Amino acid sequence: MGRDKASLPYRGATLLDHIAAAVREAAGNVIVIGGSSGIPDKIPGLGPIGGLFTALSETATDWNLVVACDMPGISAEVLRILLKKSEISAAECVAAAIDGAPEPLCAVYHRRCLPKVTHAIGDKRLKMLDLLAELQIEMEPLDPAALANANTPAEWAAIESSR
């Protein structure tokens, strides 16, 4: 993207503010991990798996909703679907899915995942999809528009022009 995606202007605030509001509305509270406005990663430089490690290390709750800061289509309604499924799940992760593929950065992780996350980091297996392959997961098909993310200026421009 060439700049901090969390600080992109969106609907009169920032993209991070939008995501945080959706998480707060769905889950009751929000903790930001990473970036200048959040809790720093316990192990810097690992990307999303480092953020998940930090979140699961800091949590006092069993289930933890994890949402990337670059999904402008996300809503509390969509997140509630994942949270509701996690309440009855025996899995370690309930992940949003598009066309049968899980979205690891829009998912609810049980804190019992922490040992597997720690092991993956120790083995330098840092890709979130690789981690999901090691977890017991349930997937919940969701609207692809809700999970669309912006990784390039062109993708961001397309998202901005569609609102």
PAMAR-733426 format. One record per residue: x, y, z of N, C-alpha, C in turn. Coordinates in steps of 0.02 Angstrom, whole numbers, always signed. Example, Ala and Ser with C-alpha at 12.3 -4.5 7.8 and 13.67 -1.06 7.14 Angstrom:
REM residues 2
    n.x    n.y    n.z   ca.x   ca.y   ca.z    c.x    c.y    c.z
   +660   -284   +390   +615   -225   +390   +660   -165   +390
   +642   -112   +354   +684    -53   +357   +645     +2   +394
REM end
This chain:
REM residues 163
    n.x    n.y    n.z   ca.x   ca.y   ca.z    c.x    c.y    c.z
    +42    -59     +0     +0     +0     +0    +44    +63     +0
   +102    +58    +30   +146   +116    +32   +133   +162    +91
    +83   +146   +132    +68   +185   +192    +30   +141   +241
    +23   +166   +301    -12   +129   +354    -86   +122   +336
   -108    +60   +324   -177    +49   +304   -226    +68   +359
   -207    +58   +421   -251    +73   +477   -271   +147   +479
   -228   +190   +454   -242   +262   +458   -275   +290   +395
   -293   +248   +348   -328   +272   +288   -394   +304   +308
   -411   +361   +278   -475   +392   +294   -533   +350   +269
   -584   +340   +313   -641   +299   +294   -702   +322   +333
   -753   +343   +297   -817   +363   +327   -809   +413   +384
   -768   +463   +373   -760   +516   +422   -714   +500   +479
   -682   +444   +477   -634   +424   +529   -576   +388   +494
   -546   +341   +528   -494   +300   +496   -521   +230   +486
   -487   +192   +444   -507   +122   +433   -503    +83   +498
   -451    +96   +538   -446    +63   +603   -505    +80   +648
   -525   +143   +649   -583   +163   +689   -646   +125   +668
   -655   +118   +602   -713    +81   +576   -712     +8   +598
   -655    -24   +590   -649    -95   +610   -659   -102   +685
   -626    -59   +724   -632    -63   +797   -704    -53   +819
   -740     -8   +788   -811     +3   +806   -852    -59   +791
   -840    -92   +735   -876   -153   +718   -861   -208   +769
   -798   -216   +787   -778   -266   +837   -810   -250   +904
   -807   -187   +925   -835   -167   +990   -911   -180   +991
   -945   -164   +937  -1017   -175   +934  -1034   -250   +937
   -994   -290   +904  -1007   -363   +902   -985   -398   +965
   -927   -380   +992   -897   -418  +1047   -900   -383  +1115
   -915   -319  +1115   -920   -284  +1179   -858   -243  +1197
   -801   -264  +1172   -740   -225  +1183   -691   -240  +1127
   -638   -200  +1125   -588   -208  +1072   -520   -191  +1101
   -471   -229  +1081   -400   -215  +1096   -363   -215  +1030
   -328   -161  +1017   -289   -156   +955   -219   -182   +970
   -196   -226   +926   -129   -254   +931    -87   -226   +874
    -29   -200   +890    +17   -175   +839     +2   -104   +818
    +44    -78   +776    +36     -9   +752    +51    +41   +807
    +44   +103   +790    +61   +156   +837     +8   +165   +891
    -53   +141   +879   -106   +152   +928   -125    +90   +967
    -87    +37   +961   -105    -25   +993    -52    -53  +1039
    -68   -110  +1069    -19   -146  +1110    +36   -171  +1064
    +99   -159  +1079   +152   -183  +1034   +156   -259  +1034
   +175   -286   +976   +185   -357   +971   +237   -380  +1022
   +224   -436  +1055   +273   -463  +1103   +337   -484  +1067
   +329   -507  +1005   +387   -525   +964   +380   -486   +898
   +413   -429   +893   +404   -387   +833   +429   -420   +769
   +400   -399   +714   +424   -419   +648   +397   -485   +622
   +346   -513   +655   +320   -578   +632   +258   -572   +589
   +231   -512   +583   +170   -504   +544   +110   -526   +583
    +57   -548   +548     -6   -566   +581     +1   -620   +635
    +43   -669   +625    +49   -721   +676    +77   -693   +741
   +119   -642   +735   +144   -608   +795    +89   -571   +831
    +43   -541   +794    -14   -508   +824    -60   -558   +859
    -71   -616   +827   -112   -668   +858    -79   -694   +921
    -14   -704   +919    +23   -726   +979    +14   -676  +1036
    +21   -613  +1020    +14   -561  +1071    -57   -561  +1099
   -107   -564  +1055   -177   -564  +1077   -192   -623  +1122
   -171   -683  +1102   -186   -742  +1141   -146   -744  +1206
    -88   -712  +1207    -48   -707  +1267    -78   -659  +1318
   -112   -608  +1294   -139   -555  +1336   -211   -568  +1358
   -246   -613  +1325   -318   -619  +1335   -336   -650  +1403
   -395   -630  +1426   -424   -661  +1486   -486   -700  +1466
   -503   -700  +1402   -562   -736  +1379   -543   -797  +1338
   -588   -845  +1335   -573   -905  +1296   -573   -891  +1221
   -627   -860  +1196   -633   -847  +1125   -614   -775  +1110
   -575   -765  +1056   -548   -699  +1040   -558   -685   +966
   -595   -633   +952   -608   -612   +883   -548   -574   +857
   -522   -596   +800   -464   -565   +769   -485   -540   +700
   -475   -475   +688   -495   -446   +624   -438   -401   +600
   -418   -410   +538   -367   -367   +508   -393   -296   +501
   -347   -249   +497   -367   -178   +494   -380   -155   +422
   -381   -201   +375   -389   -180   +305   -451   -210   +271
   -504   -220   +310   -566   -248   +283   -623   -198   +292
   -628   -149   +248   -679    -96   +257   -751   -121   +253
   -763   -179   +223   -831   -205   +218   -855   -241   +279
   -813   -249   +328   -831   -287   +388   -884   -249   +428
   -928   -286   +460   -980   -255   +500   -990   -296   +564
  -1021   -265   +613  -1037   -300   +675  -1082   -360   +660
  -1127   -353   +613  -1173   -408   +596  -1134   -469   +573
  -1086   -459   +529  -1045   -514   +504  -1004   -545   +561
   -976   -503   +603   -935   -528   +658   -977   -567   +709
  -1038   -546   +719  -1083   -582   +765  -1096   -653   +741
  -1098   -663   +676  -1108   -731   +649  -1050   -776   +672
   -989   -751   +667   -931   -790   +688   -932   -802   +764
   -948   -750   +802   -949   -758   +875  -1003   -807   +896
  -1060   -804   +865  -1115   -850   +883  -1094   -922   +869
  -1061   -933   +812  -1039  -1001   +795   -986  -1025   +845
   -943   -980   +867   -890  -1000   +914   -920  -1022   +981
   -977   -994  +1000  -1008  -1011  +1064  -1027  -1085  +1068
  -1040  -1116  +1011  -1061  -1187  +1011  -1009  -1232   +979
   -951  -1205   +963   -900  -1243   +928   -852  -1278   +976
   -830  -1337   +956   -777  -1372   +991   -710  -1362   +957
   -710  -1323   +903   -649  -1311   +865   -603  -1263   +903
   -544  -1254   +875   -496  -1205   +903   -503  -1138   +869
   -534  -1137   +811   -541  -1076   +772   -605  -1080   +730
   -642  -1026   +730   -699  -1019   +685   -680   -962   +637
   -670   -980   +574   -646   -931   +525   -698   -915   +473
   -700   -852   +454   -740   -833   +396   -712   -869   +335
   -754   -882   +286   -732   -917   +226   -762   -886   +164
   -722   -887   +111   -745   -868    +45   -730   -925     -2
   -780   -950    -35   -772  -1006    -82   -735  -1064    -52
   -750  -1080    +11   -720  -1137    +44   -650  -1126    +71
   -624  -1066    +65   -557  -1051    +90   -562  -1007   +152
   -527  -1025   +206   -533   -985   +267   -496   -918   +262
   -522   -870   +297   -490   -804   +303   -464   -799   +375
   -398   -811   +384   -371   -814   +451   -372   -748   +489
   -382   -693   +454   -382   -628   +488   -452   -599   +496
   -500   -643   +492   -569   -629   +512   -595   -694   +542
   -575   -705   +604   -587   -769   +636   -590   -760   +712
   -618   -811   +744   -620   -813   +816   -576   -871   +838
   -525   -854   +878   -476   -903   +901   -486   -918   +975
   -485   -982   +992   -487  -1001  +1063   -416   -995  +1090
   -411   -973  +1152   -343   -964  +1179   -305  -1029  +1186
   -339  -1086  +1182   -302  -1150  +1184   -259  -1160  +1121
   -266  -1115  +1072   -223  -1115  +1012   -152  -1092  +1027
   -144  -1056  +1082    -80  -1023  +1096    -20  -1070  +1091
    -21  -1131  +1118    +37  -1175  +1111    +55  -1190  +1038
     +4  -1199   +996    +18  -1212   +925    +45  -1150   +890
    +20  -1091   +909    +47  -1029   +881   +120  -1021   +903
   +133  -1033   +966   +202  -1027   +992   +248  -1076   +957
   +226  -1136   +946   +266  -1187   +912   +280  -1166   +839
   +229  -1142   +805   +237  -1119   +736   +289  -1063   +732
   +285  -1016   +778   +334   -961   +779   +404   -987   +792
   +410  -1033   +839   +475  -1063   +854   +505  -1099   +794
   +462  -1128   +753   +485  -1163   +692   +489  -1117   +632
   +476  -1053   +641   +479  -1002   +588   +427  -1016   +533
   +371  -1047   +552   +315  -1056   +506   +266  -1000   +522
   +272   -946   +485   +237   -884   +503   +175   -869   +462
   +159   -910   +413   +100   -897   +372    +37   -919   +409
    -12   -874   +410    -73   -889   +447   -112   -948   +418
   -112   -955   +352   -147  -1013   +323   -113  -1079   +342
    -47  -1078   +350    -12  -1138   +374    -33  -1154   +445
    -40  -1102   +486    -63  -1112   +554   -133  -1142   +555
   -178  -1115   +515   -246  -1141   +513   -247  -1215   +494
   -201  -1236   +452   -198  -1307   +433   -182  -1351   +492
   -153  -1323   +545   -134  -1362   +604   -188  -1359   +658
   -236  -1315   +651   -288  -1306   +701   -352  -1343   +681
   -391  -1359   +732   -458  -1384   +719   -500  -1322   +704
   -523  -1317   +642   -561  -1257   +624   -630  -1274   +598
   -674  -1227   +606   -739  -1227   +574   -741  -1165   +531
   -771  -1170   +473   -775  -1113   +429   -848  -1091   +422
   -856  -1026   +417   -922   -997   +407   -921   -956   +343
   -956   -980   +291   -958   -942   +228   -989   -873   +239
   -955   -822   +216   -979   -754   +223   -976   -718   +156
  -1010   -662   +152  -1011   -621    +93   -940   -598    +76
   -915   -613    +16   -848   -592     -2   -837   -516     +4
   -889   -477     -6   -881   -404     -1   -864   -384    +71
   -888   -421   +119   -873   -405   +189   -800   -418   +206
   -769   -463   +169   -700   -483   +184   -649   -453   +136
   -672   -415    +87   -625   -385    +39   -576   -340    +76
   -513   -346    +57   -463   -303    +89   -427   -261    +38
   -392   -213    +63   -356   -166    +21   -281   -174    +33
   -246   -199    -16   -174   -209    -10   -134   -162    -54
   -167   -132   -102   -132    -87   -149   -171    -22   -155
   -139    +31   -178   -177    +93   -189   -234    +83   -239
   -225    +40   -289   -279    +28   -338   -338     -7   -305
   -325    -56   -262   -379    -90   -226   -416    -41   -180
   -378     +3   -148   -409    +52   -104   -453   +101   -144
   -428   +122   -202   -466   +167   -245   -531   +134   -267
   -529    +70   -283   -589    +34   -303   -639    +30   -245
   -615    +19   -186   -659    +16   -127   -690    +85   -114
   -649   +136   -118   -675   +204   -107   -727   +224   -159
   -717   +203   -221   -764   +223   -274   -830   +184   -268
   -830   +128   -233   -891    +88   -226   -934   +109   -167
   -911   +155   -126   -953   +174    -68   -991   +236    -80
REM end
